[in-house]
């Protein structure tokens, strides 16, 4: 899962960077959504612009933590897939920060939400699924 997210993230960012001039928008569905090529030095969705290198270090730390966790736990396809979403997104944006001097390419622009990318989506979906799984799991007899 992590590899699929990483490849999809790299592929979509490469296509956007090759076809949409930086700072411009390619409308897709009228005023609802467009492809806007911008760089973001903050967190996902442009939040918390405290410095790009902070987020690079955080993404790498999360990635190492996820790999260690998965290796030490018994295999669970559902949990591993969810963690793969988060890992693939974290590595995708970390890679982007390294090659782009600290910023990530964002391009999915729903005009009612900050511009984001595939990696941001994967991390967000993974976190929501982890939280939902925590609240929906059945308590074990103790």
Helices and strands as residue ranges (DSSP letters): H 2-19, E 25-27, E 33-40, G 44-46, H 52-72, H 77-99, E 104-110, H 118-136
